Amino acid sequence: MKLQKIIAPALATLLSSAALPGLANATVTVLGWPGGSEETALRATVETYNKSASDADKVELLFFNRDGFYDKLQADMAAGSDAFDINLVATYTIGRYAPYMEPVDLGPDAAKVFGDSVLKTMQFDGKQYGVPTDLSLHFMYYRKDLIDALLKDDAAKKTYSELAKKVLGKDLQPKDPDSWTWDDWAATALYFSKQANPDSPVRYGTVLQMKNLLFNMMVFQSLPRSYGANWMDDSGNVTVDSDAYKTGLQLYKTLYDAGASPKDSLSYEYPETNAAFAAGQAATALQWNAAAADLTSADKSPAVADVTGIVAPPAGPNGRADHIHGLGLGLNKNAKNKEGAIKFLKWLATEDAALTYARGGGSPALMPDIVAKIASERPDLVKLGEFASKYGYVMNGATSANALSVYELQAKEFTGYWSGQQSLEDALAHTKTGMQDLLKK
């Protein structure tokens, strides 16, 4: 699901303790995410659950406007609302809602369904606060036709190596994208950029999302993460001023300054990156998994649909890393029917429920042996589950109450560096000081 739709505020009216129409007979009331595939999938899953549930365990759903959702929900939970037993939770809001929720024990089979890395998207202070229902991460999209041609052309290989040495200071040869390091990707981006290589068949080697926007930090941070970066160490010390972050920030700026990404990339986010790649202007793009359906659609992206390849983000010294975050459902501390709510949440964490949710249009990240059962119906979920289980991570502190504010701070400071408004040292110093305040216990 497109990031803005997952994280963007949502719930303009609601939730008072007043009686709500149609809920008089509800035993377990679930507040779900309104609109889109999440609502469709949850409705289908609840319908299946209710067919075999006793009258005492049946579930009713609530859906409200997205506008102002998270702030309103927090206010209602803080006021002790019992209008719902189960509520929506997102990776970045767990810290905000944890005081008003109860941890849930999903049982040992949950890890067999989702994997530990996916379950961690719903954890705070080491406790499980929800069932992960929908996941977002990143794919490296690339032009198969362009890469194949490069790998077969000795003259092109020579130009590639010369650019890698000149701009990156590295002796590199073209590789299959599934074997790329970040340096390999950078060299490829340079080769397929008209400014660096006038003979390039496309204008740009990549499309960087560099706008001062918190969601763009999620796209970027898998680069430093693969070099060992984290927000904090195990003792709670902020570590954003690390060599890993410096390497990632410098590589983005190197590519931007060399013309490997459009000059207006400083105003780019999800839609601009999608548009540029879909138009056939770029050879690669690090982009959200939600883009896969559009970029491989002959109707929506006829210029590239048949030649778009997908791999996990490139590797660093610490291997591959893929930022993950999710939507889920957890237990309201003031739930009227905790027993029924816990029963439903545990069922949601089973294989049968996860497959039902996926068939209903949701995007759960499932372990390979489970997603294989619906591979023909939902091929997009195969890579989603594979990448999440192998490479997925959540930064230390990224489920805290101020997680979104941390991303906003990083976006402001890092974009300031990329745009030349401040030095790398100043950007990291400002970010560290701000994060120390935001993440302090």
N, C-alpha and C positions, 0 to 999 in steps of 0.2 A: 504494500500500500504506500502511496506517495507520502513522504514524510510529513508534509504540512497537514495531511488529513489524519495522520496518526497523532501528532503532537499538538496541532493547533487547538486553541480553546474551543469549548463546545457546550454549553448548556445554559441557555438564557433564562429559562424559567425553572422552576421545580421547587424542588423537593422540600416541601414542608411536611409536618406530621399530620396534616389534614388528610381526610379520607380521599382516596383517588379512585375515580370511576373505573369499574371493571375489575377491581382487585379485591373485592369483598371475599371471594372464595380462594384467593391465592394462599398457598401454604409457604412456598419459597418465592420471594420476589427478587428478581435479578435486574439491576440497572446496567443495561448494555450500551455499547457505542452506537449512536444512531447513524443510519445511512450507510451506503456502500456494501462491500462484500462482507464486512464484519457482522452487520445486522442480519443479512440474508443467511449467513452460515449459522449464526447463533439461533435464529428462529428454527431452522431445519434441525439443528441438534437438539433443541429443547423439545421439539415435536416428537423426535425419536425417543427421548428420555421419558416423556410423559406417557407414551404408549404402554410402557411396562412398569411405571411407577405406581405406587399405591396412592390413594387420594390424599393421604397425609404428606406425600413427598412431591406432589406435582409442582411444576415451576410456572410462574407467570413472569412476563418480561415488561420492562419499562424502557421507553426510548424517548429522549427529549432533544431539543434543539442543541446544536454543537456550540453555539456562540456562548462564550464564557463558561464552558463546561467545568474545567478544572478548578477555577476559583470558586465557583458556586458550590461544587461538590465538597470542596474542603470546608467551606463555611457551614454547610448542612451537617457534615460529619462532626465538626467541632461543636455544633449545637446539640449533638446527640440524636440526630434524626434516626428513626427506626422505620422509615418509609420503604426501605429496601434491606434485604438480608445480605445480598451479594452486590458488590460494586465494581465498576471498571477500575483498573489500575494500569499505569504505564511505567516502564522502567524508570523514567525520570521523575515520576510523581510518588514513587513508593515512600521515599523519605518524608514527603509532605503528609501522606495519609497514614503512615504506620502508627502514629499515636492513637488513631481512631479505628484501627483494624486489629484483628487477631491473626497471628501466624496459623498456618494450616499444615498438617502432616498429610502429604499426598500419597504416602505409602512408597515402598521400595520399587514398585513397577513404573513409577513416573519417570525415573531416570532411564529406563529401558525404552520408553516411548519418545522422550524429548532429548535426552542427553543432559549431562551436568551443565554444560555451557549455556544451554537454553534455559534451564531451570534458574540459573543465576540471574537472568534478566528480571525475575520476579522475587529477588531476595534483597533483604536489608538487614544489616548487622548480623549476618549469618543465619537469618530465619526466612522461611518461605512464606511469602505473603500472597501468593496467587498462582493460578494455573496459567501458563503461557498459551494464549490462543492464536495470536498472529505475530509474525516476526518480520522485521526488515533488516537487511544487510546490503552489502555492495557486491556488484559484479564488475569485472573488467571486461568491457565490450571492445571488440576489435574487428577490423575488416579482414576476413579470411582471404579474400582475393588479393588484397594488397600485400599481406604478409607472405602468402604463397609465392607471389611474383618476386618479392625481395629475396626469399630463400633460394630461388632458382637462378638469380642473376649475379654473376661474379662481379661485374662492374658496379652494380648497386651495393653489393656487400662491401666493396672497397670504399665507396662514398660513405656508407654507414660507419665504418670503422674510423675513417678520417674525422668525421663529425664528433664521434664519441671521444676521440683523443683530444680534439681541439677544444670542445666545450666542457666536457666532463672530466677530462684528464685520465680517461680509462681506456685500456685496450679491450675492445669488445667486438664480438661477432654476432650477427643476427641469430635469434633463437626462436623456437616454437613458443608461443605466448604462455603456454602452461608451464614453461620452465623459466619464465622471466624473473629476474630480480628487479628491484626498483631502478637500478642503473640500466638494465636492459630495456625496460619500458621507456626510460628517459631518452636513451639513444634512439629508440624507435620513433618516439615523438619528434625528435630533432630531424631525423631523416625524412619524415613525412610532412615537414613544414616548409612552405615556399620560402620563407624568410631565411631559413638555414640552408635549404636545398632547393634551388630554383627548379630542378627537374622533378620535384615531388608531384605525383599525380593528384594530390589533394592539397587544400590550402593549409591545413593544420594537422599536427601529429596527435593532438589531444585537445580536450575542452575542460579546462580547470574551473571548478566552482569556487570563486574567490570573493564573492560578495560578503559584506559584513552581516552575516546571518548565522545563527547558531547551528542550523542544520548542516551547513557547509563544513563546520568543524568535525562533524561526525564522519563525513566523507574523507576528510584529510587525515584524521588521526591514526588510521590504520598504517600509514606510512611510518611515522615515528614509532608506533607500537611494535612494528616488526623489527625495529632496532632496539627494543627493550624499554620503550617509554611507558610511563604510567603517570597518573595524576599525583598519587601519593605512594610512599613506601609503606611497609608494614607497621611502622611506628607512627604513621600519620603525618610525616614530613612531606610537604609539597615538592615534587621533583620535576616540575615542568621546565626548569632551566637546564635540562640535561642535554648531553651531546646528541641523544636520539631526536629530541625535538628540534635542535639546531639543524641536524642533517635534513630532516623532513621539510622544514621551513625554507632552507636554502635551496633545496632541489626544486620546489615549486617556483621560487623566484627566478632561478636559473632558466627554467623552461619558459616562464612568462616573459622574461627579458629577451630571450632568444627568439621570440615569436612563435613558439611551438603551440601556444594557445592564443585565441583572439585577444586583441588589445583591450576589448571591453569585458574581458573575463572578470574584472573586479566588480562587475554588476551581475555576474552569472550565478544562477542556482539551478535547481532541477529542470525547469522547463526550457531554459536557454541551452543547456547541455544536450537535452534530448533533441531539440530542434536542430542544432548544428550537426549532431551525429546522423540523425534521420535524413538530413538533406544531402548527405554524402560529402560533407566538408571536412571530416576528421577521420583519422585512422584508428584512434582509440578513445575511450571515455571511461573513467571510473565513475560509476553511477549506481543508483539504487536498484535493487532487484525488481521493483515495481515497473521499471522501464522495459523489462524484457518483453512483455506482451505487445507493447507498441513498436519496439525496434525490430521485432521479428515478424511483424504483421505486414503482409503484402498490401493490404488496404491502407494502413496508416503510414507505413514507411517503405514505399515501393522501391526507393533508390538503394536501400541497404538490407532489406528483409532477408533475402536469400544468402547474403554474404556476411551476416553478423555472427561472430563467434563469441562465446562466453566462457571465461575462466575466473578463478578466484583472484583477488588482488595479488600483486607480485610479492616476492619474498624479500626479507631483509636478513641480517645475520641471525636473528632469532626465529627465522621461518616466516610463514605467512600469518597474517592477522586480518580478521574481518570484523569490523564493528557490528554489533547486533543490539537491537533493542526491540521491545515487544509490547503488545497489549495483552492484558490478562484479566482474570476475574478473581476477587478475593473476598474475605469475610468481614463484614461490618461488625465492629465491636458491640454495637447496640442492636444487632439483629434480633428480631422477635423469634425466629425459628432457626437457631444455630445448628441444631441436630440435622434438620433437613437440608440446610445450606451446606454443611460439611459433607453430607452424603452426595450431594450433587457435584460439589467441587472435586471430590475424590473420583467420581465417575468421569468427569471431564478429563481427568489425567490418565484415563485408560486408553488402550489402543483402539477399541471400538469407537469410543467417543471422538478421538482425534481424527480417525478416518472419516467418520460421519461429518465432522466439521469441515474437513478438507473437501469432501465431495459437495458440500453445501456452498463452496466458494471461498472459504477462509484460507489463510496462509500460515498454517502451523509448520514449524520446523520439526520434522520427525526423523528418527534414526533411520539409517539406510534400509534395514531389513523391513521396516514398516512402510516407508514411503514407496518402496518397490511395488507394494500391492496396489498402488493407484498411479503408477508411473505413466501408464497409457492415457489415463484421464487427466492427470495434472503433472505433465513433464517439468513444469517450472519448479515444482516443489522438490524434485530430485536434487537439483543443485542447491536449492535453499537449505535443505536438510543436511546435505553433505558438507557444504561450506560452514554452516553453523556448528556442526559437531566437530569438525576438524580444526577450524580456524577462528571460531567465534570467541569474543571476549567482551567484558564489561570493565571499564576503567575503575580502579579503586577510588570510590567516592561518587561514581556516576549514578548511584541510586539515592544519593543524599537529598535532603530537602532543598538544597540550593544548586542541584545539578544543572538545571537549565540556565541559571545565572552564570555558572562557570563557563558553559559553552558561549554565552553571550559575551562574556569578558574576553575569552580567547578570540572570538570572531573580530571584535573591535581592535584588539592589539595586533593580531596576526595580519589582518588586512592592512593595518597601518604600516606594517613592515613590507608586505608585498607591494604596496602602492608607493613605497619610497618615502613615506611620511615620518618614519622613525627607524632607528637602527635595530638590528636583530637583538642586540644586548638589551636595549631599552624595552623592546616588545616583551621579551621574556621576563625582565625584571618587573615590569608593570603587571604582567600576568601572574607571576608568582606572588606578589604582594596581595593582589586582589583575591587569588585563590586561597591564600592563607586565612584571610578574613572570612570568606564564604564557606570554607570547609572546616573551620575550627569547631571542635566539639563543644 
